[in-house]
Amino acid sequence: MKLATKVAIISAALALGMSTAAVAGPNYGPDYTPGPPPHENGHAKGHDHAKAYGFHCQGYSKKHVKGQKGTPFSQCVKAMAQADKHEHMPPGRACKGFSKKHVKGQKGTPFSQCVKGVAQMRKEQQNVAAASAV
């Protein structure tokens, strides 16, 4: 038997096997009924903005600094989460643990970068809320 014929037979067998699996669908049993989503918007509670926190903290180092609790990146993520949880908290209060000393070669201070990130996060959340209300 030629190679091309073997490949054609194998391909046909695989296609037939996949098509029957696609038609049948998953078998959950006779008593299966899907439950409600874990949270009203379909996400598990606490994971709604998890990705956004890290996005706004991209400029921070992920290397541990001796004597500090966590990395600068993890401190920023915690400040973002705290500011998100308490929406009336001023951004400066959420970022109070960051240094206000200028670092050479960087734009702004770590404190001002954190405040800017909190403000951007809140602005994006307002835009998403306004878009979903329309």
Residue pairs with C-beta under 8 A, 6 or more apart in sequence:
37 43
38 44
38 45
39 45
39 48
41 48
49 81
49 84
49 121
49 125
52 80
52 121
52 124
53 76
53 77
53 80
53 81
53 84
53 121
54 73
54 77
56 76
56 80
56 117
56 118
56 120
56 121
57 73
57 76
57 77
57 80
57 117
59 106
59 113
60 71
60 72
60 73
60 75
60 76
60 110
60 113
61 71
61 72
61 73
62 71
62 72
62 73
62 74
63 71
64 70
64 71
65 71
65 72
68 75
69 75
70 78
72 110
75 97
75 98
76 98
76 114
76 117
79 94
79 95
79 97
79 98
79 114
79 118
80 94
80 117
80 118
80 121
82 89
82 94
83 89
83 91
83 94
83 95
83 118
83 121
83 122
84 121
84 125
86 94
87 122
91 114
91 115
91 118
91 119
91 122
92 111
92 115
94 114
94 118
95 111
95 114
95 115
95 118
98 109
98 110
98 111
98 113
98 114
99 109
99 110
99 111
100 109
100 110
100 111
100 112
101 109
102 108
102 109
103 109
103 110
106 113
107 113
108 116
